Amino acid sequence: MSGIRDVAELAGVSIGTVSNVLNGRSTVSPANRTRVEAAIRKLGFVRNESARQLRAGSSRVLALMVLDLANPFFSDVARGVEDVADEHGLMVSVSSTGESPDRERRYLDLIEEQRVHGLLITPVSDDAERLDQLVNRGTPVVLVDRGSAGPHRCSVAVDDVEGGRMAARHLLETGHRDLVYLGGPFDVRQVRDRLAGAREAVGGDAMLAVVETPSLTVEAGRAAARALLEDVANRPTAVFCANDLLALGVLQEVVGRGIRVPDDLAIVGYDDIVYAAAAAIPLTSVRQPREDLGRAAAQLLIEEVDDPRHRHRQVVFQPDLVIRASSSRR
């Protein structure tokens, strides 16, 4: 396999000139750049990124760690991250913790060993000590879909308290007084924030019961729906789910049992993933700007790496309520 020295010899330039061409620097003359590029093509030279990484101390990879890649919400966030990474000549490595703190810790160790360009993460818990260690050792960190507890770290999030408030208020305005909030585990900040917003909206003669789920999946939604339906005497008239996957699971279960939606049970989800509108009964959902979240987070991370004057920012997007047939007869 040809090396950078072979390219330099064939092109009749210095190794430094070849390196400048490979790194996209503008200091190389057009004539020398043409000779180097021709030599690269003739030799079939492929850059040794591992060797470059050892010399530079960091890679050209952004690490993105999310809660669950099976959730289309995070796939959309990843697309936004990739858009910005591609513009800066970087690639994205994506991992999923499965909402497991233990897996998160293991993956953080591996990411630190890889000397990534920076880390974008939706943490499972609020334990910031490990993230602080990463930053102190030279790996910038930006929180995604999670607000920072202080000004010392960049974050990009949606106002989930307001989102929860919107969802519960909508159900109250359509006449419901017996509501259930479905979500979990409560270690996940977003689950707690959406519940907090719903509780703020519910008052007076209305009731809000809370059912914690072991995960934020379709199957967890179906299991929770089965339990709710078995208690006929205390069956709610409306369910607000912490994400759309749970809501779609509830929808599948109740429709399969012949329960009318929204006449017998209104359902509201959260995220407005593509499957929400495509469901057999289109799902009302609190929409998050998913790709915008990813783009904003990646841009903040790159700024933190490249700009020594960078100041940490906490970007907060506002959610929107998209009303569909699962909660409204109109």
Phi and psi in degrees as GROMACS dihedral restraints (atoms count N, CA, C in turn):
[ dihedral_restraints ]
;  ai    aj    ak    al  type     phi  dphi    fc
    3     4     5     6     1   -70.6    20    10
    4     5     6     7     1   147.6    20    10
    6     7     8     9     1  -114.0    20    10
    7     8     9    10     1   179.6    20    10
    9    10    11    12     1   -63.6    20    10
   10    11    12    13     1   -31.1    20    10
   12    13    14    15     1   -65.5    20    10
   13    14    15    16     1   -38.7    20    10
   15    16    17    18     1   -64.2    20    10
   16    17    18    19     1   -39.8    20    10
   18    19    20    21     1   -62.8    20    10
   19    20    21    22     1   -44.8    20    10
   21    22    23    24     1   -62.1    20    10
   22    23    24    25     1   -42.7    20    10
   24    25    26    27     1   -64.4    20    10
   25    26    27    28     1   -44.4    20    10
   27    28    29    30     1   -67.0    20    10
   28    29    30    31     1   -37.0    20    10
   30    31    32    33     1   -81.6    20    10
   31    32    33    34     1   -14.9    20    10
   33    34    35    36     1    71.3    20    10
   34    35    36    37     1    35.7    20    10
   36    37    38    39     1  -130.6    20    10
   37    38    39    40     1   176.8    20    10
   39    40    41    42     1   -80.2    20    10
   40    41    42    43     1   161.3    20    10
   42    43    44    45     1   -61.5    20    10
   43    44    45    46     1   -36.4    20    10
   45    46    47    48     1   -61.3    20    10
   46    47    48    49     1   -37.5    20    10
   48    49    50    51     1   -65.3    20    10
   49    50    51    52     1   -43.0    20    10
   51    52    53    54     1   -60.4    20    10
   52    53    54    55     1   -43.6    20    10
   54    55    56    57     1   -60.6    20    10
   55    56    57    58     1   -41.4    20    10
   57    58    59    60     1   -63.2    20    10
   58    59    60    61     1   -39.1    20    10
   60    61    62    63     1   -64.2    20    10
   61    62    63    64     1   -45.4    20    10
   63    64    65    66     1   -62.9    20    10
   64    65    66    67     1   -32.1    20    10
   66    67    68    69     1   -92.2    20    10
   67    68    69    70     1     4.9    20    10
   69    70    71    72     1    72.1    20    10
   70    71    72    73     1    23.6    20    10
   72    73    74    75     1   -77.5    20    10
   73    74    75    76     1   146.5    20    10
   75    76    77    78     1   -88.5    20    10
   76    77    78    79     1     3.0    20    10
   78    79    80    81     1   -79.7    20    10
   79    80    81    82     1    -9.1    20    10
   81    82    83    84     1   -84.8    20    10
   82    83    84    85     1   135.5    20    10
   84    85    86    87     1   -66.9    20    10
   85    86    87    88     1   151.5    20    10
   87    88    89    90     1   -55.6    20    10
   88    89    90    91     1   -38.6    20    10
   90    91    92    93     1   -65.0    20    10
   91    92    93    94     1   -46.3    20    10
   93    94    95    96     1   -65.8    20    10
   94    95    96    97     1   -38.8    20    10
   96    97    98    99     1   -61.4    20    10
   97    98    99   100     1   -42.3    20    10
   99   100   101   102     1   -62.2    20    10
  100   101   102   103     1   -42.8    20    10
  102   103   104   105     1   -65.0    20    10
  103   104   105   106     1   -42.6    20    10
  105   106   107   108     1   -64.2    20    10
  106   107   108   109     1   -45.1    20    10
  108   109   110   111     1   -64.0    20    10
  109   110   111   112     1   -36.8    20    10
  111   112   113   114     1   -65.9    20    10
  112   113   114   115     1   -41.7    20    10
  114   115   116   117     1   -64.4    20    10
  115   116   117   118     1   -39.3    20    10
  117   118   119   120     1   -61.2    20    10
  118   119   120   121     1   -44.4    20    10
  120   121   122   123     1   -65.3    20    10
  121   122   123   124     1   -42.6    20    10
  123   124   125   126     1   -66.1    20    10
  124   125   126   127     1   -40.3    20    10
  126   127   128   129     1   -84.7    20    10
  127   128   129   130     1   -13.9    20    10
  129   130   131   132     1    66.8    20    10
  130   131   132   133     1    33.4    20    10
  132   133   134   135     1   -66.6    20    10
  133   134   135   136     1   134.5    20    10
  135   136   137   138     1  -122.9    20    10
  136   137   138   139     1   124.4    20    10
  138   139   140   141     1   -59.7    20    10
  139   140   141   142     1   138.1    20    10
  141   142   143   144     1   -87.9    20    10
  142   143   144   145     1    94.2    20    10
  144   145   146   147     1   -67.2    20    10
  145   146   147   148     1   -32.4    20    10
  147   148   149   150     1   -63.5    20    10
  148   149   150   151     1   -41.6    20    10
  150   151   152   153     1   -66.7    20    10
  151   152   153   154     1   -41.9    20    10
  153   154   155   156     1   -61.4    20    10
  154   155   156   157     1   -39.3    20    10
  156   157   158   159     1   -64.3    20    10
  157   158   159   160     1   -39.3    20    10
  159   160   161   162     1   -63.4    20    10
  160   161   162   163     1   -40.8    20    10
  162   163   164   165     1   -70.0    20    10
  163   164   165   166     1   -41.5    20    10
  165   166   167   168     1   -81.5    20    10
  166   167   168   169     1   -25.5    20    10
  168   169   170   171     1    87.7    20    10
  169   170   171   172     1    -1.9    20    10
  171   172   173   174     1  -154.4    20    10
  172   173   174   175     1   161.2    20    10
  174   175   176   177     1  -103.5    20    10
  175   176   177   178     1   177.3    20    10
  177   178   179   180     1  -100.5    20    10
  178   179   180   181     1    34.2    20    10
  180   181   182   183     1  -115.6    20    10
  181   182   183   184     1   128.5    20    10
  183   184   185   186     1   -92.2    20    10
  184   185   186   187     1   130.5    20    10
  186   187   188   189     1   -94.2    20    10
  187   188   189   190     1   131.3    20    10
  189   190   191   192     1  -120.4    20    10
  190   191   192   193     1   117.8    20    10
  192   193   194   195     1  -116.7    20    10
  193   194   195   196     1   120.1    20    10
  195   196   197   198     1  -122.1    20    10
  196   197   198   199     1   174.3    20    10
  198   199   200   201     1   -76.2    20    10
  199   200   201   202     1   -40.1    20    10
  201   202   203   204     1  -160.1    20    10
  202   203   204   205     1   109.5    20    10
  204   205   206   207     1   -70.4    20    10
  205   206   207   208     1   -15.6    20    10
  207   208   209   210     1   -71.8    20    10
  208   209   210   211     1   -15.8    20    10
  210   211   212   213     1   -85.3    20    10
  211   212   213   214     1   118.5    20    10
  213   214   215   216     1   -58.4    20    10
  214   215   216   217     1   -21.6    20    10
  216   217   218   219     1   -55.7    20    10
  217   218   219   220     1   -47.4    20    10
  219   220   221   222     1   -73.9    20    10
  220   221   222   223     1   -27.8    20    10
  222   223   224   225     1   -63.0    20    10
  223   224   225   226     1   -40.1    20    10
  225   226   227   228     1   -67.8    20    10
  226   227   228   229     1   -39.9    20    10
  228   229   230   231     1   -60.0    20    10
  229   230   231   232     1   -43.8    20    10
  231   232   233   234     1   -61.3    20    10
  232   233   234   235     1   -37.3    20    10
  234   235   236   237     1   -61.7    20    10
  235   236   237   238     1   -40.8    20    10
  237   238   239   240     1   -63.0    20    10
  238   239   240   241     1   -41.1    20    10
  240   241   242   243     1   -62.2    20    10
  241   242   243   244     1   -44.6    20    10
  243   244   245   246     1   -62.9    20    10
  244   245   246   247     1   -36.6    20    10
  246   247   248   249     1   -56.2    20    10
  247   248   249   250     1   -47.2    20    10
  249   250   251   252     1   -74.0    20    10
  250   251   252   253     1   -41.1    20    10
  252   253   254   255     1   -59.4    20    10
  253   254   255   256     1   -43.5    20    10
  255   256   257   258     1   -61.8    20    10
  256   257   258   259     1   -38.6    20    10
  258   259   260   261     1   -62.2    20    10
  259   260   261   262     1   -24.6    20    10
  261   262   263   264     1  -108.7    20    10
  262   263   264   265     1    15.7    20    10
  264   265   266   267     1    69.4    20    10
  265   266   267   268     1    29.4    20    10
  267   268   269   270     1  -116.8    20    10
  268   269   270   271     1   159.8    20    10
  270   271   272   273     1  -117.5    20    10
  271   272   273   274     1   165.6    20    10
  273   274   275   276     1  -117.0    20    10
  274   275   276   277     1   129.7    20    10
  276   277   278   279     1  -106.8    20    10
  277   278   279   280     1   120.8    20    10
  279   280   281   282     1  -109.4    20    10
  280   281   282   283     1   134.7    20    10
  282   283   284   285     1  -134.0    20    10
  283   284   285   286     1   157.8    20    10
  285   286   287   288     1  -126.1    20    10
  286   287   288   289     1   129.0    20    10
  288   289   290   291     1   -84.7    20    10
  289   290   291   292     1   -13.1    20    10
  291   292   293   294     1    60.8    20    10
  292   293   294   295     1    26.9    20    10
  294   295   296   297     1    62.5    20    10
  295   296   297   298     1    26.4    20    10
  297   298   299   300     1  -106.7    20    10
  298   299   300   301     1   117.4    20    10
  300   301   302   303     1   -59.9    20    10
  301   302   303   304     1   -36.6    20    10
  303   304   305   306     1   -64.9    20    10
  304   305   306   307     1   -44.4    20    10
  306   307   308   309     1   -65.2    20    10
  307   308   309   310     1   -38.7    20    10
  309   310   311   312     1   -57.9    20    10
  310   311   312   313     1   -44.9    20    10
  312   313   314   315     1   -62.7    20    10
  313   314   315   316     1   -42.2    20    10
  315   316   317   318     1   -63.8    20    10
  316   317   318   319     1   -43.6    20    10
  318   319   320   321     1   -67.1    20    10
  319   320   321   322     1   -36.2    20    10
  321   322   323   324     1   -63.6    20    10
  322   323   324   325     1   -37.9    20    10
  324   325   326   327     1   -62.4    20    10
  325   326   327   328     1   -44.5    20    10
  327   328   329   330     1   -65.9    20    10
  328   329   330   331     1   -40.5    20    10
  330   331   332   333     1   -63.4    20    10
  331   332   333   334     1   -40.4    20    10
  333   334   335   336     1   -64.8    20    10
  334   335   336   337     1   -37.9    20    10
  336   337   338   339     1   -64.8    20    10
  337   338   339   340     1   -29.6    20    10
  339   340   341   342     1   -79.0    20    10
  340   341   342   343     1    -7.9    20    10
  342   343   344   345     1    53.9    20    10
  343   344   345   346     1    51.0    20    10
  345   346   347   348     1   -66.5    20    10
  346   347   348   349     1   161.4    20    10
  348   349   350   351     1   -61.8    20    10
  349   350   351   352     1   -34.0    20    10
  351   352   353   354     1   176.7    20    10
  352   353   354   355     1   168.4    20    10
  354   355   356   357     1  -123.0    20    10
  355   356   357   358     1   129.2    20    10
  357   358   359   360     1  -108.0    20    10
  358   359   360   361     1   126.9    20    10
  360   361   362   363     1  -143.3    20    10
  361   362   363   364     1   139.3    20    10
  363   364   365   366     1  -102.7    20    10
  364   365   366   367     1    98.2    20    10
  366   367   368   369     1   -68.8    20    10
  367   368   369   370     1   151.9    20    10
  369   370   371   372     1   -73.7    20    10
  370   371   372   373     1   -42.6    20    10
  372   373   374   375     1  -122.7    20    10
  373   374   375   376     1  -178.0    20    10
  375   376   377   378     1   -94.7    20    10
  376   377   378   379     1     9.8    20    10
  378   379   380   381     1   -73.9    20    10
  379   380   381   382     1   105.7    20    10
  381   382   383   384     1   -93.5    20    10
  382   383   384   385     1    -3.5    20    10
  384   385   386   387     1   -61.7    20    10
  385   386   387   388     1   -43.6    20    10
  387   388   389   390     1   -66.9    20    10
  388   389   390   391     1   -37.4    20    10
  390   391   392   393     1   -66.5    20    10
  391   392   393   394     1   -37.7    20    10
  393   394   395   396     1   -62.0    20    10
  394   395   396   397     1   -38.0    20    10
  396   397   398   399     1   -61.7    20    10
  397   398   399   400     1   -43.2    20    10
  399   400   401   402     1   -58.6    20    10
  400   401   402   403     1   -47.2    20    10
  402   403   404   405     1   -62.4    20    10
  403   404   405   406     1   -44.5    20    10
  405   406   407   408     1   -64.7    20    10
  406   407   408   409     1   -23.8    20    10
  408   409   410   411     1   -97.0    20    10
  409   410   411   412     1     7.0    20    10
  411   412   413   414     1   105.3    20    10
  412   413   414   415     1     8.7    20    10
  414   415   416   417     1  -107.7    20    10
  415   416   417   418     1   107.4    20    10
  417   418   419   420     1   -62.6    20    10
  418   419   420   421     1   146.7    20    10
  420   421   422   423     1  -132.7    20    10
  421   422   423   424     1   133.5    20    10
  423   424   425   426     1  -126.7    20    10
  424   425   426   427     1   133.2    20    10
  426   427   428   429     1   -82.0    20    10
  427   428   429   430     1   138.3    20    10
  429   430   431   432     1  -118.9    20    10
  430   431   432   433     1   131.0    20    10
  432   433   434   435     1    59.8    20    10
  433   434   435   436     1    31.0    20    10
  435   436   437   438     1  -156.6    20    10
  436   437   438   439     1   127.0    20    10
  438   439   440   441     1   -76.1    20    10
  439   440   441   442     1   147.0    20    10
  441   442   443   444     1   -78.4    20    10
  442   443   444   445     1   142.2    20    10
  444   445   446   447     1   -74.7    20    10
  445   446   447   448     1   -11.5    20    10
  447   448   449   450     1  -155.3    20    10
  448   449   450   451     1   178.8    20    10
  450   451   452   453     1   -81.9    20    10
  451   452   453   454     1     3.1    20    10
  453   454   455   456     1   -87.7    20    10
  454   455   456   457     1     1.8    20    10
  456   457   458   459     1  -146.5    20    10
  457   458   459   460     1   140.8    20    10
  459   460   461   462     1   -72.8    20    10
  460   461   462   463     1   147.4    20    10
  462   463   464   465     1  -151.3    20    10
  463   464   465   466     1   154.2    20    10
  465   466   467   468     1  -133.5    20    10
  466   467   468   469     1   124.2    20    10
  468   469   470   471     1  -149.3    20    10
  469   470   471   472     1   171.6    20    10
  471   472   473   474     1  -110.4    20    10
  472   473   474   475     1   148.2    20    10
  474   475   476   477     1   -71.9    20    10
  475   476   477   478     1    87.5    20    10
  477   478   479   480     1   -71.3    20    10
  478   479   480   481     1   -27.2    20    10
  480   481   482   483     1   -63.4    20    10
  481   482   483   484     1   -45.6    20    10
  483   484   485   486     1   -64.6    20    10
  484   485   486   487     1   -37.4    20    10
  486   487   488   489     1   -61.7    20    10
  487   488   489   490     1   -43.6    20    10
  489   490   491   492     1   -63.9    20    10
  490   491   492   493     1   -37.8    20    10
  492   493   494   495     1   -62.7    20    10
  493   494   495   496     1   -44.5    20    10
  495   496   497   498     1   -59.2    20    10
  496   497   498   499     1   -46.6    20    10
  498   499   500   501     1   -63.3    20    10
  499   500   501   502     1   -48.5    20    10
  501   502   503   504     1   -66.4    20    10
  502   503   504   505     1   -39.8    20    10
  504   505   506   507     1   -61.7    20    10
  505   506   507   508     1   -40.7    20    10
  507   508   509   510     1   -60.3    20    10
  508   509   510   511     1   -45.1    20    10
  510   511   512   513     1   -65.1    20    10
  511   512   513   514     1   -37.4    20    10
  513   514   515   516     1   -65.6    20    10
  514   515   516   517     1   -41.4    20    10
  516   517   518   519     1   -67.8    20    10
  517   518   519   520     1   -22.5    20    10
  519   520   521   522     1   -91.9    20    10
  520   521   522   523     1    10.6    20    10
  522   523   524   525     1   101.3    20    10
  523   524   525   526     1     2.0    20    10
  525   526   527   528     1   -83.1    20    10
  526   527   528   529     1   140.1    20    10
  528   529   530   531     1  -126.6    20    10
  529   530   531   532     1    -8.1    20    10
  531   532   533   534     1  -121.1    20    10
  532   533   534   535     1    91.7    20    10
  534   535   536   537     1  -109.2    20    10
  535   536   537   538     1   153.4    20    10
  537   538   539   540     1  -125.9    20    10
  538   539   540   541     1   135.4    20    10
  540   541   542   543     1  -101.6    20    10
  541   542   543   544     1   127.7    20    10
  543   544   545   546     1  -118.8    20    10
  544   545   546   547     1   121.2    20    10
  546   547   548   549     1   178.8    20    10
  547   548   549   550     1   160.7    20    10
  549   550   551   552     1   161.6    20    10
  550   551   552   553     1   169.1    20    10
  552   553   554   555     1   -73.8    20    10
  553   554   555   556     1   158.0    20    10
  555   556   557   558     1   -76.5    20    10
  556   557   558   559     1    -1.3    20    10
  558   559   560   561     1   -65.9    20    10
  559   560   561   562     1   -23.4    20    10
  561   562   563   564     1   -81.3    20    10
  562   563   564   565     1   120.4    20    10
  564   565   566   567     1   -56.4    20    10
  565   566   567   568     1   -42.6    20    10
  567   568   569   570     1   -59.6    20    10
  568   569   570   571     1   -38.5    20    10
  570   571   572   573     1   -61.9    20    10
  571   572   573   574     1   -43.7    20    10
  573   574   575   576     1   -68.7    20    10
  574   575   576   577     1   -41.2    20    10
  576   577   578   579     1   -65.4    20    10
  577   578   579   580     1   -40.6    20    10
  579   580   581   582     1   -66.6    20    10
  580   581   582   583     1   -36.1    20    10
  582   583   584   585     1   -65.6    20    10
  583   584   585   586     1   -42.4    20    10
  585   586   587   588     1   -59.1    20    10
  586   587   588   589     1   -42.0    20    10
  588   589   590   591     1   -64.8    20    10
  589   590   591   592     1   -41.8    20    10
  591   592   593   594     1   -63.1    20    10
  592   593   594   595     1   -40.9    20    10
  594   595   596   597     1   -64.3    20    10
  595   596   597   598     1   -36.5    20    10
  597   598   599   600     1   -63.5    20    10
  598   599   600   601     1   -34.2    20    10
  600   601   602   603     1   -77.9    20    10
  601   602   603   604     1   -31.0    20    10
  603   604   605   606     1   -86.0    20    10
  604   605   606   607     1   129.4    20    10
  606   607   608   609     1  -163.4    20    10
  607   608   609   610     1  -173.4    20    10
  609   610   611   612     1    64.0    20    10
  610   611   612   613     1  -124.7    20    10
  612   613   614   615     1   -92.7    20    10
  613   614   615   616     1     6.6    20    10
  615   616   617   618     1   -91.9    20    10
  616   617   618   619     1   155.3    20    10
  618   619   620   621     1  -126.1    20    10
  619   620   621   622     1   143.5    20    10
  621   622   623   624     1  -128.2    20    10
  622   623   624   625     1   107.3    20    10
  624   625   626   627     1   -87.9    20    10
  625   626   627   628     1   154.6    20    10
  627   628   629   630     1  -123.9    20    10
  628   629   630   631     1   128.2    20    10
  630   631   632   633     1  -121.5    20    10
  631   632   633   634     1   117.5    20    10
  633   634   635   636     1   -85.9    20    10
  634   635   636   637     1   133.3    20    10
  636   637   638   639     1  -105.6    20    10
  637   638   639   640     1   155.0    20    10
  639   640   641   642     1   -74.1    20    10
  640   641   642   643     1   -18.1    20    10
  642   643   644   645     1  -157.1    20    10
  643   644   645   646     1   176.7    20    10
  645   646   647   648     1  -110.0    20    10
  646   647   648   649     1    55.7    20    10
  648   649   650   651     1  -120.1    20    10
  649   650   651   652     1   166.6    20    10
  651   652   653   654     1   -60.0    20    10
  652   653   654   655     1   -45.0    20    10
  654   655   656   657     1   -63.7    20    10
  655   656   657   658     1   -38.2    20    10
  657   658   659   660     1   -63.5    20    10
  658   659   660   661     1   -36.2    20    10
  660   661   662   663     1   -65.9    20    10
  661   662   663   664     1   -41.4    20    10
  663   664   665   666     1   -65.1    20    10
  664   665   666   667     1   -42.1    20    10
  666   667   668   669     1   -64.2    20    10
  667   668   669   670     1   -42.4    20    10
  669   670   671   672     1   -64.6    20    10
  670   671   672   673     1   -39.0    20    10
  672   673   674   675     1   -63.3    20    10
  673   674   675   676     1   -41.3    20    10
  675   676   677   678     1   -59.4    20    10
  676   677   678   679     1   -42.5    20    10
  678   679   680   681     1   -66.0    20    10
  679   680   681   682     1   -41.3    20    10
  681   682   683   684     1   -63.7    20    10
  682   683   684   685     1   -40.3    20    10
  684   685   686   687     1   -73.4    20    10
  685   686   687   688     1   -25.9    20    10
  687   688   689   690     1   -68.8    20    10
  688   689   690   691     1   -29.5    20    10
  690   691   692   693     1   -89.1    20    10
  691   692   693   694     1    77.4    20    10
  693   694   695   696     1   -61.2    20    10
  694   695   696   697     1   -38.3    20    10
  696   697   698   699     1   -66.2    20    10
  697   698   699   700     1   -27.4    20    10
  699   700   701   702     1  -116.6    20    10
  700   701   702   703     1    27.1    20    10
  702   703   704   705     1   -68.3    20    10
  703   704   705   706     1   129.3    20    10
  705   706   707   708     1   -74.6    20    10
  706   707   708   709     1   168.2    20    10
  708   709   710   711     1  -103.0    20    10
  709   710   711   712     1    -9.9    20    10
  711   712   713   714     1  -151.2    20    10
  712   713   714   715     1   144.1    20    10
  714   715   716   717     1  -127.7    20    10
  715   716   717   718     1   128.7    20    10
  717   718   719   720     1  -108.6    20    10
  718   719   720   721     1   119.8    20    10
  720   721   722   723     1  -103.5    20    10
  721   722   723   724     1   145.5    20    10
  723   724   725   726     1   -68.9    20    10
  724   725   726   727     1   -17.5    20    10
  726   727   728   729     1  -154.2    20    10
  727   728   729   730     1   172.4    20    10
  729   730   731   732     1   -71.1    20    10
  730   731   732   733     1   -31.2    20    10
  732   733   734   735     1   -62.9    20    10
  733   734   735   736     1   -43.9    20    10
  735   736   737   738     1   -59.1    20    10
  736   737   738   739     1   -46.3    20    10
  738   739   740   741     1   -62.4    20    10
  739   740   741   742     1   -39.7    20    10
  741   742   743   744     1   -66.5    20    10
  742   743   744   745     1   -35.1    20    10
  744   745   746   747     1   -64.6    20    10
  745   746   747   748     1   -43.5    20    10
  747   748   749   750     1   -61.5    20    10
  748   749   750   751     1   -44.8    20    10
  750   751   752   753     1   -60.0    20    10
  751   752   753   754     1   -45.3    20    10
  753   754   755   756     1   -59.0    20    10
  754   755   756   757     1   -45.1    20    10
  756   757   758   759     1   -67.3    20    10
  757   758   759   760     1   -46.6    20    10
  759   760   761   762     1   -71.4    20    10
  760   761   762   763     1   -38.4    20    10
  762   763   764   765     1   -64.7    20    10
  763   764   765   766     1   -39.3    20    10
  765   766   767   768     1   -63.6    20    10
  766   767   768   769     1   -22.2    20    10
  768   769   770   771     1   -97.3    20    10
  769   770   771   772     1     6.3    20    10
  771   772   773   774     1    80.4    20    10
  772   773   774   775     1    14.4    20    10
  774   775   776   777     1   -84.0    20    10
  775   776   777   778     1   132.4    20    10
  777   778   779   780     1   -81.0    20    10
  778   779   780   781     1   132.7    20    10
  780   781   782   783     1  -117.8    20    10
  781   782   783   784     1   121.1    20    10
  783   784   785   786     1   -99.4    20    10
  784   785   786   787     1     5.2    20    10
  786   787   788   789     1   -59.0    20    10
  787   788   789   790     1   -46.2    20    10
  789   790   791   792     1   -92.8    20    10
  790   791   792   793     1   -32.2    20    10
  792   793   794   795     1  -149.6    20    10
  793   794   795   796     1   119.1    20    10
  795   796   797   798     1   -89.3    20    10
  796   797   798   799     1   144.2    20    10
  798   799   800   801     1  -131.9    20    10
  799   800   801   802     1   132.8    20    10
  801   802   803   804     1  -127.5    20    10
  802   803   804   805     1   133.6    20    10
  804   805   806   807     1  -108.3    20    10
  805   806   807   808     1  -165.0    20    10
  807   808   809   810     1  -150.4    20    10
  808   809   810   811     1   132.1    20    10
  810   811   812   813     1   118.8    20    10
  811   812   813   814     1   -35.4    20    10
  813   814   815   816     1    57.0    20    10
  814   815   816   817     1    54.2    20    10
  816   817   818   819     1   -68.0    20    10
  817   818   819   820     1   168.0    20    10
  819   820   821   822     1   -60.8    20    10
  820   821   822   823     1   -30.3    20    10
  822   823   824   825     1   -74.1    20    10
  823   824   825   826     1   -14.5    20    10
  825   826   827   828     1   -64.3    20    10
  826   827   828   829     1   -49.3    20    10
  828   829   830   831     1   -72.6    20    10
  829   830   831   832     1   -24.7    20    10
  831   832   833   834     1   -89.9    20    10
  832   833   834   835     1    -1.4    20    10
  834   835   836   837     1   -64.9    20    10
  835   836   837   838     1   157.9    20    10
  837   838   839   840     1   -54.9    20    10
  838   839   840   841     1   -41.0    20    10
  840   841   842   843     1  -112.6    20    10
  841   842   843   844     1   104.8    20    10
  843   844   845   846     1   -51.7    20    10
  844   845   846   847     1   135.9    20    10
  846   847   848   849     1   -93.5    20    10
  847   848   849   850     1   127.3    20    10
  849   850   851   852     1   -67.3    20    10
  850   851   852   853     1   136.7    20    10
  852   853   854   855     1  -153.3    20    10
  853   854   855   856     1   152.5    20    10
  855   856   857   858     1   -86.8    20    10
  856   857   858   859     1   116.3    20    10
  858   859   860   861     1   -85.2    20    10
  859   860   861   862     1   133.4    20    10
  861   862   863   864     1  -110.4    20    10
  862   863   864   865     1   143.9    20    10
  864   865   866   867     1   -78.1    20    10
  865   866   867   868     1    80.5    20    10
  867   868   869   870     1   -62.5    20    10
  868   869   870   871     1   -52.0    20    10
  870   871   872   873     1   -68.4    20    10
  871   872   873   874     1   -33.4    20    10
  873   874   875   876     1   -63.2    20    10
  874   875   876   877     1   -36.8    20    10
  876   877   878   879     1   -58.6    20    10
  877   878   879   880     1   -48.3    20    10
  879   880   881   882     1   -63.6    20    10
  880   881   882   883     1   -44.1    20    10
  882   883   884   885     1   -63.1    20    10
  883   884   885   886     1   -45.3    20    10
  885   886   887   888     1   -64.2    20    10
  886   887   888   889     1   -40.7    20    10
  888   889   890   891     1   -65.2    20    10
  889   890   891   892     1   -44.7    20    10
  891   892   893   894     1   -63.7    20    10
  892   893   894   895     1   -39.8    20    10
  894   895   896   897     1   -64.0    20    10
  895   896   897   898     1   -42.0    20    10
  897   898   899   900     1   -61.8    20    10
  898   899   900   901     1   -41.2    20    10
  900   901   902   903     1   -65.3    20    10
  901   902   903   904     1   -43.8    20    10
  903   904   905   906     1   -65.5    20    10
  904   905   906   907     1   -39.5    20    10
  906   907   908   909     1   -61.5    20    10
  907   908   909   910     1   -39.9    20    10
  909   910   911   912     1   -65.2    20    10
  910   911   912   913     1   -36.6    20    10
  912   913   914   915     1   -70.8    20    10
  913   914   915   916     1   -43.5    20    10
  915   916   917   918     1   -90.5    20    10
  916   917   918   919     1   -26.3    20    10
  918   919   920   921     1  -110.8    20    10
  919   920   921   922     1   109.4    20    10
  921   922   923   924     1   -64.6    20    10
  922   923   924   925     1   -16.3    20    10
  924   925   926   927     1   -95.6    20    10
  925   926   927   928     1     9.7    20    10
  927   928   929   930     1   -57.5    20    10
  928   929   930   931     1   136.1    20    10
  930   931   932   933     1  -115.1    20    10
  931   932   933   934     1   134.4    20    10
  933   934   935   936     1   -63.9    20    10
  934   935   936   937     1   138.7    20    10
  936   937   938   939     1  -130.0    20    10
  937   938   939   940     1   148.1    20    10
  939   940   941   942     1  -115.8    20    10
  940   941   942   943     1   101.1    20    10
  942   943   944   945     1   -90.3    20    10
  943   944   945   946     1   128.8    20    10
  945   946   947   948     1  -124.1    20    10
  946   947   948   949     1   118.6    20    10
  948   949   950   951     1   -90.5    20    10
  949   950   951   952     1   155.2    20    10
  951   952   953   954     1   -99.1    20    10
  952   953   954   955     1   138.3    20    10
  954   955   956   957     1   -82.2    20    10
  955   956   957   958     1   166.2    20    10
  957   958   959   960     1  -128.5    20    10
  958   959   960   961     1   146.1    20    10
  960   961   962   963     1   -95.8    20    10
  961   962   963   964     1   123.6    20    10
  963   964   965   966     1  -107.1    20    10
  964   965   966   967     1   109.2    20    10
  966   967   968   969     1   -89.7    20    10
  967   968   969   970     1   126.6    20    10
  969   970   971   972     1  -132.5    20    10
  970   971   972   973     1  -167.9    20    10
  972   973   974   975     1   -69.1    20    10
  973   974   975   976     1   -19.1    20    10
  975   976   977   978     1   -70.5    20    10
  976   977   978   979     1   -13.1    20    10
  978   979   980   981     1  -132.8    20    10
  979   980   981   982     1    -5.1    20    10
  981   982   983   984     1  -137.5    20    10
  982   983   984   985     1   135.3    20    10
  984   985   986   987     1   -84.3    20    10
  985   986   987   988     1    -7.7    20    10
